[in-house]
Amino acid sequence: MSYGERIRELALSFPETYEDAPWSHPVFKVGDNKMFAALSEDDGDVSLTLKLTPEEREIALHMPYVGIARYVGRYGWVTARITDEESLESALEWLRESYWLKAPARLRRFVEET
């Protein structure tokens, strides 16, 4: 399974999540149109854009594969380039956090229990 497929599988496993493509690439949304992640796959390169808490964002930005997201970076979003298992594992954990931050309160329990 590719990195993109693993990201998609986890993202779509969360309650009330769906995939959309408003900008010609997959974005994952929850509830009433709240985006919590955007996936970009281009010639084998995989990037994931997601929202983090200020504390987690500060830590993530010290990693060489993470940068401030274009357009939405000022709102706490980062983009991680997924190149190996280590960067994938970090991205999957951040995906859970981003879902938790954007999901309605009644759905957050799902991520807290996993």
Stockholm file with secondary structure:
# STOCKHOLM 1.0

chainA/1-114         MSYGERIRELALSFPETYEDAPWSHPVFKVGDNKMFAALSEDDGDVSLTLKLTPEEREIALHMPYVGIARYVGRYGWVTARITDEESLESALEWLRESYWLKAPARLRRFVEET
#=GR chainA/1-114 SS CCHHHHHHHHHHHSTTEEEECTTSSCEEEETTTEEEEEEEEETTEEEEEEECCHHHHHHHTTSTTEEECTTTGGGTEEEEEECSHHHHHHHHHHHHHHHHHHSCGGGHHHHHHC
#=GC SS_cons         CCHHHHHHHHHHHSTTEEEECTTSSCEEEETTTEEEEEEEEETTEEEEEEECCHHHHHHHTTSTTEEECTTTGGGTEEEEEECSHHHHHHHHHHHHHHHHHHSCGGGHHHHHHC
//
